[in-house]
Amino acid sequence: MTPHNNAFRAEVRRHGQLSVIDLFGDIDGFADAALDVAYTEAEQPDTLATMLNFSQVGYINSTGIALIVGLLARARKAHRRLVTCGLSDHYQEIFSITRLSDFMTVYKDEESALQELAAAT
């Protein structure tokens, strides 16, 4: 196996009842375990919404999209909101084509997401 240059990692932060998962690197098959661990950590009992912050993501392949769909399924099953911010124009278009944006609110950046989510609580 060749070394993975843009190794994926995910870090979880809290903003009140919002969990933010900062994503770094490429989202592909190598991201599965780290994404699962981060989402499990973010899924606290008092969490109203979880936000995936894509601002440090360079590349998402079809396997990565499938992983995101899996997180969306977990969130919906638990009756939690999953939202995104920081998607490039290209990936905003991909989320639209795949209809992910029909099920996840896509915010331009973290600041606008936090403002709108704070107003909704």
One Martini backbone bead per residue (centre of mass of N, CA, C, O) as a GRO file, in nm:
protein
  121
    1MET     BB    1   0.097   0.035   0.022
    2THR     BB    2   0.063   0.360  -0.011
    3PRO     BB    3   0.113   0.650   0.097
    4HIS     BB    4  -0.082   0.899   0.266
    5ASN     BB    5  -0.064   1.232   0.227
    6ASN     BB    6  -0.379   1.321   0.310
    7ALA     BB    7  -0.438   1.250   0.592
    8PHE     BB    8  -0.697   1.185   0.787
    9ARG     BB    9  -0.880   1.407   1.013
   10ALA     BB   10  -1.060   1.456   1.335
   11GLU     BB   11  -1.223   1.726   1.519
   12VAL     BB   12  -1.378   1.805   1.831
   13ARG     BB   13  -1.627   2.050   1.907
   14ARG     BB   14  -1.791   2.295   2.120
   15HIS     BB   15  -2.124   2.477   2.093
   16GLY     BB   16  -2.286   2.387   2.317
   17GLN     BB   17  -2.533   2.203   2.128
   18LEU     BB   18  -2.284   2.200   1.931
   19SER     BB   19  -2.115   1.997   1.706
   20VAL     BB   20  -1.779   2.005   1.580
   21ILE     BB   21  -1.631   1.874   1.278
   22ASP     BB   22  -1.308   1.878   1.191
   23LEU     BB   23  -1.177   1.850   0.866
   24PHE     BB   24  -0.883   1.670   0.737
   25GLY     BB   25  -0.820   1.627   0.417
   26ASP     BB   26  -0.909   1.323   0.284
   27ILE     BB   27  -1.219   1.177   0.166
   28ASP     BB   28  -1.203   0.832   0.212
   29GLY     BB   29  -1.148   0.514   0.302
   30PHE     BB   30  -0.939   0.619   0.528
   31ALA     BB   31  -1.175   0.786   0.700
   32ASP     BB   32  -1.369   0.598   0.848
   33ALA     BB   33  -1.266   0.565   1.144
   34ALA     BB   34  -1.231   0.869   1.220
   35LEU     BB   35  -1.524   0.951   1.159
   36ASP     BB   36  -1.660   0.760   1.359
   37VAL     BB   37  -1.525   0.861   1.617
   38ALA     BB   38  -1.611   1.159   1.594
   39TYR     BB   39  -1.918   1.115   1.585
   40THR     BB   40  -1.941   0.970   1.855
   41GLU     BB   41  -1.829   1.210   2.020
   42ALA     BB   42  -2.049   1.425   1.917
   43GLU     BB   43  -2.291   1.230   2.032
   44GLN     BB   44  -2.440   1.383   2.255
   45PRO     BB   45  -2.724   1.408   2.441
   46ASP     BB   46  -2.725   1.749   2.404
   47THR     BB   47  -2.725   1.730   2.098
   48LEU     BB   48  -2.877   1.899   1.824
   49ALA     BB   49  -2.608   1.936   1.646
   50THR     BB   50  -2.401   1.857   1.358
   51MET     BB   51  -2.089   1.979   1.224
   52LEU     BB   52  -1.934   1.981   0.911
   53ASN     BB   53  -1.599   2.087   0.850
   54PHE     BB   54  -1.460   2.149   0.511
   55SER     BB   55  -1.223   2.376   0.496
   56GLN     BB   56  -0.973   2.128   0.508
   57VAL     BB   57  -1.070   1.998   0.239
   58GLY     BB   58  -0.959   1.865  -0.076
   59TYR     BB   59  -1.096   1.563  -0.093
   60ILE     BB   60  -1.376   1.374  -0.246
   61ASN     BB   61  -1.494   1.071  -0.285
   62SER     BB   62  -1.726   0.829  -0.322
   63THR     BB   63  -1.661   0.704  -0.047
   64GLY     BB   64  -1.689   0.970   0.111
   65ILE     BB   65  -1.984   1.015   0.045
   66ALA     BB   66  -2.079   0.751   0.179
   67LEU     BB   67  -1.989   0.830   0.464
   68ILE     BB   68  -2.179   1.076   0.486
   69VAL     BB   69  -2.439   0.918   0.447
   70GLY     BB   70  -2.398   0.750   0.704
   71LEU     BB   71  -2.414   0.990   0.900
   72LEU     BB   72  -2.696   1.079   0.819
   73ALA     BB   73  -2.837   0.819   0.905
   74ARG     BB   74  -2.759   0.837   1.203
   75ALA     BB   75  -2.891   1.112   1.260
   76ARG     BB   76  -3.182   1.043   1.176
   77LYS     BB   77  -3.224   0.804   1.372
   78ALA     BB   78  -3.158   1.019   1.624
   79HIS     BB   79  -3.285   1.300   1.565
   80ARG     BB   80  -3.055   1.467   1.411
   81ARG     BB   81  -2.860   1.723   1.307
   82LEU     BB   82  -2.694   1.769   0.986
   83VAL     BB   83  -2.428   1.987   0.902
   84THR     BB   84  -2.258   2.231   0.690
   85CYS     BB   85  -1.923   2.362   0.616
   86GLY     BB   86  -1.678   2.471   0.379
   87LEU     BB   87  -1.757   2.422   0.099
   88SER     BB   88  -1.687   2.406  -0.200
   89ASP     BB   89  -1.827   2.465  -0.494
   90HIS     BB   90  -1.791   2.180  -0.598
   91TYR     BB   91  -1.917   2.033  -0.341
   92GLN     BB   92  -2.186   2.174  -0.350
   93GLU     BB   93  -2.264   2.046  -0.620
   94ILE     BB   94  -2.242   1.751  -0.530
   95PHE     BB   95  -2.457   1.775  -0.304
   96SER     BB   96  -2.680   1.845  -0.505
   97ILE     BB   97  -2.669   1.602  -0.702
   98THR     BB   98  -2.691   1.386  -0.450
   99ARG     BB   99  -2.894   1.531  -0.233
  100LEU     BB  100  -2.765   1.610   0.041
  101SER     BB  101  -2.884   1.911   0.057
  102ASP     BB  102  -3.178   1.805   0.130
  103PHE     BB  103  -3.064   1.693   0.438
  104MET     BB  104  -2.841   1.927   0.448
  105THR     BB  105  -2.722   2.203   0.564
  106VAL     BB  106  -2.549   2.459   0.373
  107TYR     BB  107  -2.283   2.645   0.473
  108LYS     BB  108  -2.046   2.870   0.405
  109ASP     BB  109  -1.983   2.907   0.721
  110GLU     BB  110  -1.947   2.893   1.055
  111GLU     BB  111  -2.067   3.165   1.137
  112SER     BB  112  -2.346   3.137   0.991
  113ALA     BB  113  -2.425   2.877   1.133
  114LEU     BB  114  -2.418   2.976   1.428
  115GLN     BB  115  -2.625   3.197   1.400
  116GLU     BB  116  -2.867   3.023   1.300
  117LEU     BB  117  -2.860   2.804   1.526
  118ALA     BB  118  -2.897   3.000   1.766
  119ALA     BB  119  -3.177   3.113   1.667
  120ALA     BB  120  -3.322   2.814   1.678
  121THR     BB  121  -3.291   2.767   2.012
   0.00000   0.00000   0.00000
